[in-house]
Amino acid sequence: MGLSPGDNDGPVAILRCRLCATRPNWSCRHPTRGFLLRVDLARPKRVPTLAQELALDRAMAARSTCPTCSRRYYFCLPLRKVGCCDPCAQGYEPTPGTYVPVTTPVCHRLAA
């Protein structure tokens, strides 16, 4: 709905799985848990500024750019474990659809 919790102090109800619903003193950590909040107290989500989106784009570029071949991939690279992209580590040429081509000019891809 594009809303944030706003002035809601807490959930009106908590949806839990069947196991945790029978034991209310237990904490439910399953992915089936959901919080029901009041819609009339909710506020619209904040829209990030252009500077915030630029900072996020730079952070994602750092995570998806290989330091060896300088290719920016469409996915995050395992830089802590391997240190470079898989084609550089294994010694083969990457598939052209997996990285951003250099021939395209840099365009404004931010949402704001």
C-alpha positions, 0 to 999 in steps of 0.5 A, a space after each residue: 500500500 506504500 505506507 510506513 507504520 507511522 504513529 502505530 505503537 505496536 501491532 494490533 495482532 500478530 499472525 503466527 504459525 500453527 505451532 507458535 499459536 498454541 504456545 503464546 509464550 514462545 517467540 515465533 521466528 518463522 517466516 509465516 509471522 506477520 504484524 497487523 497494523 492500523 491503516 488509519 495511523 499509517 503514513 506514506 513512505 518517505 521518498 529517498 532523495 537523489 543524493 541517497 539514491 546516488 549513494 546506494 547506486 555507488 555502493 551497489 557498483 562497488 559490490 558488483 564491479 570486479 577489481 581485476 577486469 573492471 566489469 560491472 555485473 548485474 549481480 553482487 560478486 563474492 569479493 570477500 571469498 574469491 576477490 574477483 569475478 568467477 571468469 577471472 578466477 576460473 580463467 574463461 570469458 564471461 557471457 555478454 549477458 551477465 555484465 553491463 556492456 562498456 559500449 553503452 553510455 552511462 545514463 541516469 538510472 535513478 528512480 527520483 
